[in-house]
Amino acid sequence: MTRWDDQRLARAVLAHVVGPGDPRIGPLVAAHGAVETLAAIRAVAESTWGRRATGIDDHALADRSDAVGLRFLVPGDEEWPGVLSDLDVSEPVGGMGGAPLGLWVRGRGRLDAWVDVSLAVVGARAATPYGEAVATDLSARLSAPEDEAVTILSGGAYGIDAAAHRGALAVGGRTIAVYAGGLDEPYPRGNSRLFEQLACDQLVVSEVPPDVRPTRAGFLARNRLIAALSGGTLVVEAALRSGARNTASWAASLGRVVMAVPGSVHSAMSAGCHRMVTDGQASLVTDAVDVMALLAPLGTVPEPLDRGPDRPLDLVDPRLLRVREALPGGGAVASGEIAARCGLSIADVMGALTELEVLGLVRRDESGMWRLRRPVDRIRG
C-alpha cells in the first residue's frame, strides 16, 4: 500500500488536474514543489486547472488507488525508473513532453528492475496475420527467461501490442503494459482477459489516476512513456500515419534505438516501417539476433552473421583474387595484359596465376593464354 505523504498526494492530484504529457507542469513542480504548486493552482479558481483542482477530493483519490490495489510511485522512490528523467531534457513531440508526475503501478514485479533491459514492441491495431506472428515470435524469443532476457513493453491494444504481450507470456517472460487511462479502466475491453493476466502476473503502468478513461491525447502521451521506459523501440507493422510511428519518434528524440520489421510491398500496414528504414529513422531487423545486436551495449553481443554460407571464392587470398578478376569473363588473355590490368609485375602475376591454376580457378590453354575456370566447392584457399 502507498504511503501518502503531502508531496506524493499533491503529485497524484496534479496528475489528475493537468492531464498526461503537459510540459508546463514539470518545471513548476521542480521549482516550487508539488504542494506549493497545487496550492497556487487552487488559488486561481477561475482557471481551467483551478476549476479541476478545486473539484478533487485529495484523500478520496488516495483511497481509491489503495482500494483497487495500486501503488503510486514518484521520483525519489527506490522503484522509480531513472530513465524517465530523459523526458525532461528531450525535445517535445507533438506539443507533449516532460517526465510524469508519478506512476500508478499494479503487479508483482519491480518496475525499475524490469525496465533495465527492455524493448518496446509496437505496431498496427489492424495488424495482419503476418505482423501478429512476427510480434509474437520475436517477443517470445527475446523475453524467454535466460541471463539476457528482455522485458517486452507495449500498450495492450489490439493487433501488434497484444501479440507482443502474449509472446512474452507464452514463454514465461516479463512484459509491461502501459495504459492511456486509469489502471481500473483498461482499454480496449475486448482484451480484458489479457489485462487480467498482465495485472496478476506482470506489470501494468499508467500516469493517469484510477477512474479516468483514456483520451486521444492520453494515447499520444502514453507513447512517450513506452519509449522512455524501453532501451529501444521495435515497430512491427505501421501505416504511414500511426501511433506506432509516434512512439518511434519519441524513441528517436530520447536517443533510443529504433528498429522496424520489413513486410510485403503490397501491405499498407508495412508502409510506415519501410518509410522509416528508407528515411534512416529505423534500422531494419528480421530476427531476435538483429534486435539484440542493436539493443545491447556496444561490444557485448556479436554482430549478426547475415552473409550466408561461405562460397569458394570467399576463402581465396585477396591477392590472388585481384589477379583472377583481371581475366575476361569469356576468351583468353596473355599474362602481360593481365599484369597491365591489375598493376602488378609480370613475375608477381605469373606466381599468382600458378597458384590459381593449382586451385582450379584459371587454366592455361595450348597457346599459353589464360582463361577463367569455374570455382569448385573443394577450394580452401
Secondary structure, 3 states (H helix, E strand, C coil): CCCCCHHHHHHHHHHHHHCCCCCCHHHHHHHHCHHHHHHHHHHCCCCHHHHHHHCCCHHHHHHHHHHCCCEEECCCCCCCCHHHHHHHCCCCECCECCCCCCEEEEECCCHHHHCCCEEEEECCCCCCHHHHHHHHHHHHHHHCCCCCCCEEEECCCCCHHHHHHHHHHHCCCCEEEECCCCCCCCCCHHHHHHHHHHHHHCEEEECCCCCCCCCHHHHHHHHHHHHHHCCEEEECCCCCCCHHHHHHHHHHHCCCEEEECCCCCCCHHHHHHHHHHHCCCCEECCCHHHHHHHHCCCCCCCCCCCCCCCCHHHHCCHHHHHHHCCCCCCCCECHHHHHHHHCCCHHHHHHHHHHHHHCCCEEECCCCCEEECCCCCCCCC
